[in-house]
Amino acid sequence: MVDKVIGVQKKLNHYCMYIKQLILSYIDESEVSKIHVRRLTVVLERLFVNEQSYFTDFFINDKRSKVAQFLDYLVRVGEIMHVGDGYYILPPERTVQFPNNKYLSVSNIQKVNSSKFGLAIRVNESSKINLTLDEFLYRPTLDNLFDVYQSCLLAEHDVEPDSIIYFTENKVYKSESKNNVSENEFYILNFDRKLGTKIKPEKYFAQWKNNKWYVVQIKKEDYLRLFLALKIRKGFIDYYSISNLKNDICHLNLTTNLPQEELALLTLIATPTSNIKCKSFYFNKSDQSIIEDILKYCNLQNERESKVGIYN
């Protein structure tokens, strides 16, 4: 499995550099500031057809094409940038500084990433643009996001959700019944909106108060972060475990999916085993402290340390 993941990362590194150079050459050739996605996909589709299955299978379980998923992967970690209407640009190179004074170079077009894991290039010093973790990817704390949504709640008298997500200390479960809702408690409501022959799912942050729902729609990019906030508020604990393998390689397992911000940071230095909803990653032992710092933002606890605490 490790060899397969390392092989996938080599391919990601190769195509990452390739697409950055392609964007740069198109910009120089056409004297434009941005490149339309079709000019990129037509090339990548031709190349991906000849790729081995271990690489293309990395982009599975998604309605989008494998090429579209790959471009989104690069956008997620900041290697390229989508500026709307199907256009992409190459952002300036910048370094991300981690607490242990390690530097990772993002969108570097001069060097090829030689690391076994992650897309970012390890460098010894900062570039002209140097960012902290918080500056690189803005991440509201879980408590702050909860407070923002709570302040936006509006009364709704005729809301009948298709299902309700309940949060307890021991589990999260979905039910079509509201028989178990409690006064002043918080939930997530699911709706299946019918648009012609299609169904559009919508999710709402909600509070049951005065025998009615108070709701606000959840933005797609906020959902996982708010989901975690609601679990933590009830005392539900998510864990991570790290296994030490040969050659200073580590395997990370999570009990939950990560929000897009932490996932982006993680994929700078670690390689997921799949592109979608992944809870399994490989990374270099030397990056373990960085990995653990990232996971703290989501209140994940080390499974081994938690068990030790129970027995002590």
N, C-alpha and C positions, 0 to 999 in steps of 0.2 A: 504493500500500500504506500509506503514512504517513497519508494522509487517512482511510483506512478505520480504522486503529488509533486515531487521534484521535477518530473518531466513536464507536467502541466505548467508549473511556474516558469520553466525555461521557455516554453512556448508563449506564455503571457508576456514575459520580458521581451522576447523577440518581436512579437506583433505590436507591443506597446511602442518600442523604438521605431518600428516600421511605420506605424500610423502617424507618429509625431513628425517623422521626416517627410512623409507624404503630404501632410497638411502644410508643412513649411515650404515644400517645393511648389505646391499648388499656389500658395500665397505669393511666392516670388515670381512664378510664371505668369499668373493672371493679374498681378498687382492689385489684389483685393485684400480685405482684412479678415474675411471669414470664408469658410468652405462649406458647401451644402453636403448633407449626409450622403446623398446619392453618389457623389464622386468618390466617397470612401467605401461605401458598401459594395459597389460594383467590383472593386478590386478585391476586397476581403472575401466576398462570396466565392469568387473564382479560386482563391487560395484555400479557403476552408473546406471546399469540396474534396481536396486532395489530402486533408489532414487525417491523422490516425484517430481512431474512435476514442482513445483514452483522453484526448484533448477536447474533441467536440462533445463528448458526453459530459464534460464539465458544465456545459450550458444546456441543461435539460430542465424538464418540468416547468416550462414557461411557454406562454402563447406567442411570445416574440421570437424572431429569428435568432439564431446563434450569433450572427454578426451584430445585431442590435443589442443583444445582451453583453457582448464584448465591449462595445462602445460605451454602454452604460457603466460597465465595470471600471473603465478608465476615467469616466466622468466622476464616479463615486469617490475615487481616491485623489482626484485633482490633477491627473496627468493631462487631460484635455478638458475643454469647457464647452458646454452646450449653451448657446446664447439665444435660443428661440427660433421658431419657424424652420427647424431642421438644419440650422447652421452651427458649425463648430469653429472654435479658435484654439490656438495654442497659447496657454497662459505663460507668463514669465516663470523662469526657474525660481524656486524658493526653497529654503531649508526649513524643516520643522525641528525645533529644539525640544528634546525630551528632558525630564527632570534630572537624569543622570549625565547631562551634558553630551549626549549622543546627538548627532545631526543626521537627518535623512533628507536627501535631495529629491524634490518632486518636480516633474516636467523638465527634467534635464535632458537636453538633446545632444550632449557631448559625450556622455558615458553610457555604457550598457550595464544594466544591473547584473552583478556577478553573484549575488547572494542566492542561496538555495531557496529562500522563502521571502515572500513579500515583493511588492512592486517598487518600493522606494530604494534609492541608491544610498548606501552608507558613505558618508564623507567625514572628514576630520575637522572641518570648520564651516562656519556659516557663509551663506551667499549674501549678496547685497540685500535681498529680501529674506529676513529671518523671522519666523513666527513661532510663538509658543503653541502648545496644544490647543488652548482655547481660542487663539487668534486664527489658527488654521481652519478649524471647524467649530463654528459657534454651537454650543450645546447648553441649552437651559438645564438647570438641575431638575431632577424629578419633582421635587417640592415646588419649584418655581412654575413649572409647566402645569402642575395640578392647580395652583393658585390662579393662574391665568384663565384656565377653563372654568373654574368655579366662579370667577368674577363675571363670566359671560353668560351664565345660565339665565334662560328666559322661561317663563311659565307657558306651558302648553296644556290645553284642556282635553284635546281629542287625539292625543298620541297613542297609537296602538302598535307597538313594535312587533315584528315577526318573531324576535327572540330577545332574551335578556341575558347578559353575562353577569354572573354573580361572583363576588370575591369573598373568600373566607381565609382563615389562617392556614388551612390545610389543603385547600383546593380552589380551582377556578372552574366553573361549570356554566353551561348554557341551558336555558329553559325557555319554553314558549309561554310559561305561566308566570304571573306576577303575584301569586299567592304568598310568596316568601319575601316580598320586598319589605323593608323596614323604614320607618320614618327617619328622614334626614340622611339616609345612607346613599352611597354613590354606586352607579352601575354604568355599563355600556349597553346601548340599545342598538339592535341590528334591524335594518329595514331592507326589503327587496322591492325597489321601485320599478314598476313596469313602464318601459318606454317602447311602445309598439310591441314587437315580438321579443325584445331583449329585456333583461332584468339588470338593473343597476343597483349594486349593494351600497348602502350608506350606513355609517356608524355615528352614534351620538353619545357624548358624555352626558350623564343624566343624574339627577337627584330626585328621590321620591319624598315629597313634602306637601303637607296639607291635602293629602289624598289626590295628588296630581303630579305629573312629571314636570320637572324643570330641565331643559335640555339645551345643548349647543352642539352643532355638527363638528366632528373631529376631522381635522385635516389629515390627509393620507400620510404625510411625512411625520406627523406627531403621534400616530396611533400606537406604535410599539412602545414609545417612551411613556405615553400616558397609561398604557396597559401595565407597564412595570410599576409606575407610580401608584396605581390602585392596588396592586398586589402588595407592595411594600407597606402601604398604609394599613393593611389588614394584618400585617405581620408575616406574610408569606415570604419564604426565603428561597432564592434561586442560588444554585451552586456552580462552581467550576472545579474541574480536576485536571491536574497536569501530570503526565507520565513521562519519565525520563527514558529515552530510547538510546540506541547506539549512536556513536559519532556526534555527541552533544546535540542531538535532535530531541525535541519535546513534542508531545501530543497533547492538545488542549481539547477538553470536552465541556460543553455547556448544557445546562438544563433549560435554557430559554434562548430564543432568537434575540439578537442584539438590535437596538435601534440603528438607523443608517449612519449616524455620526460615529458611534463606537465601532461599528462594522468597518467603516472607511479607515479609521485609524488602525484597526487590527490588520487589515489587508495591506497596509504599508509594509508590515514586517512579518506577517504570517500568511500562510496559504490555506484557504478553505478547501474542503474536499468536494464542494460543489458550489455553484454560483448562487443558488436560490435557497433561502431559509436554512443556512448551514449552521450546525452547532459543533462542528469538528474542524480543528485547524492544526497545522504543523508549523513549528518555528524553531529557530536556533536557541540553544540554551542561554546564550549570552544576552538574549532579549527578554528573558523571563520577567525581570523587574518592570520593564516597559509594559508588557502584556498585563501584568497584575495591576499596574496603575490605571490602565484603560478600563479594566473590568470593575474597578472600584467606583467609577462614575455611575454604574448601573446597580450598585449595592450587591454585586455577586460575592458570595463568600467561598473561600477555599474549602472544599469538601473535607479534605484531610484534617485541616486545622479545626474545623467545626466538630469533627468526631473526637479529636483529642480533647477539646474543651468539654465535651459531654462526659468523658470518662474521668477527667481530672477532678 
